[in-house]
Every structure is written in structure tokens, then in C-alpha cells.
Amino acid sequence: MDNSYLNRVFDLPEYRQNGHRLIDMLAEHLARCLQQKGKPINWNLPEEELYFWEDFLENGNKEDFFQEVLNRTVHTHHPKYVGHQVAATAPLTALTGMVSSMLNNGMAVYEMGMSPSAIERVVTDKICEQIGFKESAGGFLTSGGTLANLTALLSARKAKVAHDIWNEGHTEPLGIMVCEEAHYCIDRAAKIMGLGKKGIIKIPASDTFSMDVSTLDEHFVKASANGIKVFAIVGSAPSTATGAHDDLEAIAEFAVKKNLWFHVDGAHGGAAIYAKKYRHLVSGIEKADSVVIDGHKMMLMPTITTALLFKNKKHAQHTFSQKADYLLNDSDEDEWFNSGKKTFECTKTMMSLHWYVLLKFYGERLFDEFVTRQYDLARSFADLVKEHPHFELAIEPSSNILCFRYWQGNRSKKELNELNAEIRQELLDDGEYYLVQTRLKGIHYLRTTLMNPFTTMEHLGSLLKKIEEVAKTIAEKNR
Ligand SMILES: Cc1ncc(COP(=O)(O)O)c(C=O)c1O
């Protein structure tokens, strides 16, 4: 068979040329973003986007491929990107991403990822130390907060339920306790684990959208009376929609009292363990049995880089005690170097490189500086919103997530909801700013997550001005 295509794929001069062009293009993209040229989003309807890429495959110029991807994606590095909780990556971590993609060491077993496995151990030990865990702690990196939360709950079930569910299936109704405001992936994890709706004991949120811990006893008693064996409780640090932090100290105390596994979903704000000024927000995290922290949220790393840390590393080792003889020996030893024994994934990316390179080049100080800057900014933005007669804050921000809405006293709740939804759509179509939206207790809010390290109060001030103008245009149109 003719190998001409395979030879073309491995044409090294072409690879070099493409690579150099791409690095220049991405550097130029960063420069443009930082100088606020262009927009954070050039919004297209899904069908239009689909048509473009179908057509491009047939008729597009391959030299334009990367540029078109750039033109048609959200630019997280643009200071007017104030949308979802996804990092504007540190440029160095785009390079570690490239190394991971090229070397492709799948890491399921030590041989297939010697350096990334050892690097992962260094990184996770460091995070455990920063959390305040003792020597028995340990963890690993895995593909996203969603998967990490599921894995933690599987570990919790293994540790707290005497029956061997992994091998023999469920014999009694089981449950977890979690605030109604927690990220939906907790609910999904519980459903995947077969707990069913009644196995997810939803604790109501207080006025500040954090778990109302005063009702824990009452919910536990009710679940037990219904025959549900509760084995875990989850605290959010913070929850997604509003960025509100659950009281981890109170949850830890309750978990000890009831012999529950205490899991902290710190996917977004776990990075506050590095921030001297804001560490208090996650006080009690060191009492957790397991903690999730996303590198690709508040730690400037690319998707998808998540740490799952255990107070006692033996739990990480036992979650998936399943034989895969061709890969692993079924041993009880702490085989920290055999990633696939502990992770849901078999093959995974060399994500530890992103974490390590930031530690090596800049140190933990980077995370302190970044979290502090973004959390400070959210507080200043909240003050600006409160001063303005036509804006209303949902709650005081405790992280860098802030929900607010355009407000006019002469409009009903329904009218305001419709108006804010329309404002958000106009902003999306316009693309100068990228922000999102959420509904809290039936009220439609605009939602910002201040992820970009170059967003300033000036940008946020002009965002409010822009929203006022958009609201005026909508009012005139509807008159
Ligand atoms: C609190 C929280 N937990 C979990 C997740 C899910 O994490 P991932 O997107 O990495 O799967 C999110 C995502 O926004 C989150 O905010």
C-alpha cells in the first residue's frame, strides 16, 4: 500500500512551519485581546456555524483553518470576557498542552507516563499541604470537576457503606446531603450511582444562597425515617450560580456527628486555599475527606485539569477495585504511580504539566495574586452596581461571581425578567462584552464571572453604561 498520506502527515518541515505560524498567530491574538481589539465573542446561531464548517470542509482554504477557529470562538483573554468560569489560560500552559498532545503519554500505567505520573504526585502532594491535610493525604488529577465529584462520591460510598456495592449492587436505599444550589453535576453523580431522586437530600439555601445548615438535623432525621442511609454530605466552595460559599466548618461538624463522608466541591473557589486574604472563605476545607479543585477555573490552566484530593490517600486507591490484569496488578500497596488504578479514566492527558509549570515558573504566589485580584474586583463592582439607581445586586459577592440586573421601579417582576433576558440577548448579539445569565428564586439576573486578569473597573463601568443604553433601545423599540 502507498504510504504517501502518512508521509505527508509526518512532514517535519511543514510541521515546523505550521507550528511557528500558529505560535505567531496566537501571540498576535493575545496581543489584540490585551489591547481590547476585536470582541470577546462574534456570536453565530448554531445552524449558521454548522453550515460554515460543513462548507469549509469542502471549499475552505486549509491555510485559513486556525484563523477561522480564532474568529469563531469565545476569547477568554479579552478583558471584556466576563462570562463563564473558564480561565484565560496562562500562555505557558498552552505550551504544556502542546507537549502533552505531541508526546501523548496516556498515563494509565506508570510506564506510559513516567514523568507526568511523578509530576502529578509532586503537584497533588503540594495541594494537599496547602489545604492543610496531614501526611496520610494524597490525590490525583482527573478530567474535570464533574468526573472528580462523581469519583469522590464513589470513594465515599466505598468508605462509609459496609456492603460491597461495587461487586454486589445496592441492597438498601442510600443518600447524600447537598444544598439545592450545588452544581448540577452532584445531582448527576448521585443519579449515576443509582441513588435516585429520593437519595439526593436537598438542603434548602438561605437568603444568601448558601446551605441553610440550621436544617441539617431535621433533613437527616427525615431521610433516616424514610429508610435512607445517608453516607455523605457535600459542601460547595462556592456554588455555581451565585458564588455563595457553604459553611464548611458547620458541615464538617455535622459530618463527624453523623459519621458521614464530608466532600468539598471547590471546583471554582478551592483555589482560595492560596489566597491569604480570602482563605477564610474555605475555612473547614482541611476537615474534608475529599476536595475537588479545578485548575481550569481559578488557576489559569487549560481545560481540563482537575485535582481530587483525599485526607486519607488509601481511599483513592480503593474506589475502583476492579481487575484489569493486562494493565495492573491487583495489589493493596499505594501504587501512586499507576494512575489508572485510582481514576475513572484509563487514558488521560498529561495535565500535571500545566500545574507543575506554573509552580516552577511563578510559584504559589501566582494563585494568591490572581484569586485576590479577581475577588477584590467583584467587591468593587458590587459597590458600583449598588450605587447605581437602575441596577440591583442579587447578593453581595463572596467570590468573583456576581449576579445583578437592570432595574426600574415602575416595572413588574415579569417585565423586568423579560427586559433582562432581552438585554442579555442583545449583548450576546453585539459581542462587545460576553456575560451570561441565571434565574434565582424566579428572578432573571445577568451573571458575570470575573475570570480575566486584565478586566478593570473601567471595563465594568462601561458595561453598566452599555446595558443602560441597550435597555433604552429596547424600551424605544417596544413603545
Ligand atoms: C461548583 C462547581 N462544581 C463542579 C463544576 C463542574 O466542573 P467541570 O466543568 O470541570 O466538569 C462546576 C462548573 O462550573 C462548578 O462550578
PDBQT file of the ligand as one rigid body, heavy atoms in Angstrom, charges set to zero:
ROOT
HETATM    1  C1  LIG A 501     -19.083  24.319  41.774  1.00  0.00    +0.000 C 
HETATM    2  C2  LIG A 501     -18.829  23.526  40.523  1.00  0.00    +0.000 A 
HETATM    3  N1  LIG A 501     -18.653  22.201  40.601  1.00  0.00    +0.000 NA
HETATM    4  C3  LIG A 501     -18.412  21.448  39.513  1.00  0.00    +0.000 A 
HETATM    5  C4  LIG A 501     -18.391  22.010  38.265  1.00  0.00    +0.000 A 
HETATM    6  C5  LIG A 501     -18.153  21.142  37.060  1.00  0.00    +0.000 C 
HETATM    7  O1  LIG A 501     -16.805  21.202  36.729  1.00  0.00    +0.000 OA
HETATM    8  P1  LIG A 501     -16.273  20.822  35.267  1.00  0.00    +0.000 P 
HETATM    9  O2  LIG A 501     -16.867  21.824  34.347  1.00  0.00    +0.000 OA
HETATM   10  O3  LIG A 501     -14.786  20.934  35.407  1.00  0.00    +0.000 OA
HETATM   11  O4  LIG A 501     -16.721  19.433  34.978  1.00  0.00    +0.000 OA
HETATM   12  C6  LIG A 501     -18.588  23.395  38.122  1.00  0.00    +0.000 A 
HETATM   13  C7  LIG A 501     -18.577  24.009  36.782  1.00  0.00    +0.000 C 
HETATM   14  O5  LIG A 501     -18.902  25.144  36.584  1.00  0.00    +0.000 OA
HETATM   15  C8  LIG A 501     -18.805  24.174  39.282  1.00  0.00    +0.000 A 
HETATM   16  O6  LIG A 501     -18.992  25.480  39.210  1.00  0.00    +0.000 OA
ENDROOT
TORSDOF 0
